[in-house]
Amino acid sequence: MILLCQSILKKELSPLKNHFSLAAIVSSAIKAKKGLGEEIKGSALRGTKLVKVYLTGERGAGRVIHLLIVSKDFWIPVVLRLKKDKQVGENITIHNPAFKKLLDKNIDLVLKDLKNGDFEKLSLEE
């Protein structure tokens, strides 16, 4: 199951809607679920993992970071960036202060959306 939090859709996907479709984000979660993503360090939430997945859109390449709630098999997109994004996209690692700050801020938004029910559930069945 993929959970699409409203704040992340607005903050992360909306500015890149000319590059990546919602379908591309769902597809990236399917890839991650199949093991085609790379686990990265940085999730401070117990029972979760962060998984980086490469994606290709009509106008370029990018990366999406999904927060996986392991016990429920919920995939939540948290960060979406073009590969050529100089601040974050080229260096998605917890050692990059700009990425760490963005990740922490977006996880806070996700937690707020989950608490308030501001999300949509979609199946990851192909």
URSULFEN-V318693 format. One record per helix or strand of 2 or more residues. SS is the DSSP state (2 for helix, 1 for strand). FROM is the first residue (numbers start at 1). TO is the last residue. If there is no record, write none. Layout:
ss = (SS SS)
from = (FROM FROM)
to = (TO TO)
This chain:
ss = (1 2 2 1 1 1 2 1 2 1)
from = (2 6 22 38 48 60 70 74 97 119)
to = (5 16 33 40 57 69 72 82 116 122)
